[in-house]
Amino acid sequence: MTPFPREGFRALRRYTPIEDPVEIELSDNTNLWGCHPDALAVMRDAASGDISNYPQAYSSDLRDAVADTFDVPAECVITGCGSDDVLDSTFRAVCDPGARVAFPNPTFLMIPHLLVVNSLQGVPLGNARRPPSPRQLLDAGADLIYVCTPNNPTGTALSRAWIEELLDGVGSTGPVVILDEAYYEFNVASPGYDPGDTSLVKRALAVPRIMIARTFSKAYGLAGLRAGFGIAHPDLLGEVEKARGPFKVGLLAERAAAAALRDRSGWLEPTVREIVACRDRLVAELRRRGGDPLPSSANFIMLPVPAPAVEVTREMIARGIAVRPFPNVPGVGEALRVTVGPPPVIERFIEAWEDICHPAAGDAGQEAIAAEAAG
Ligand SMILES: Cc1ncc(COP(=O)(O)O)c(C=O)c1O
């Protein structure tokens, strides 16, 4: 009989968001400009039956909205209770226990979690400043390759040439590739973005091996509703849909997400542009004051810190600001991940960061943090 809890699973920790009550929440990469107003209007118009009835089994209306937006057949679209659900369903559909999953390291924290839950072997490659080559991922003997671009937690985006090389290498018989584009909208609005994404979607549909995952939790500001989607060839999608199961996305979440995607009010583009401008100002300001944030194409930045990230985070929380600590990041060391907010929020963060870790404080600053943590 398999012992309970099974081996490997026992050590797994429940994912814990930062739950301390804080004034400024910069730890989960949501949209600090608020939610898409077209989605809010849908929620305000809700009727009793929208809640007492089950939703559509496979969110046909949202699938149609995605299909219209991307000009793909609805049979190439899957929805999920957040894009986490699309990732989870793809892992379960594709991998037998023991299968290998290759990914550029570091990556989205849910991936190591899914590896343990599904008894899979992770093959992390590269580091935060130097991603692996597509060839290294393809040669890793993996059944599944997970690539996040722009990457969480670093914020850096892979070039289109890099992605094309990976997709070329997969062909119709290679490992299944998940291309997680949770932060896609910010990448497109970033300086230097190489356009032509629509053809990338079309290209992904040419072989039953590529799943493009997107979310409504970030640019659209709908994290509380839990809606995401994937685009893939119907042969791959049909298998993943079996793992997903019916009745995942709530009816109001589906309707609100479809309204946000159709974006009749035109809210999305200027909002994303403003977030990107604030991000670039934050990066420039940190650099001007001696910080060394990684280049970002997302709505957050990774900022190396001169002391243990967990201690710095504790200090931030004491000042009313939640950020996400990343200890021991390969290629970077101790770092914080910080969501971009409007100017007053950025100012508060910079002030706290200077107070806690200003580079001028040097070793004395580290000692002060360590002493405070100890006492
Ligand atoms: C890279 C990445 N993928 C997927 C997700 C999941 O998003 P959702 O809220 O749609 O489940 C996140 C959320 O933080 C993310 O950072």
The ligand as an ORCA input file, in Angstrom:
! r2SCAN-3c Opt
* xyz 0 1
  C       3.531     33.155    -14.932
  C       2.183     32.966    -14.372
  N       1.375     32.073    -14.940
  C       0.137     31.871    -14.478
  C      -0.336     32.566    -13.390
  C      -1.679     32.219    -12.869
  O      -2.605     33.181    -13.090
  P      -4.124     32.922    -12.757
  O      -4.490     33.936    -11.757
  O      -4.817     33.103    -14.073
  O      -4.289     31.515    -12.254
  C       0.468     33.519    -12.761
  C      -0.004     34.238    -11.579
  O       0.707     34.861    -10.846
  C       1.762     33.720    -13.268
  O       2.600     34.594    -12.716
*
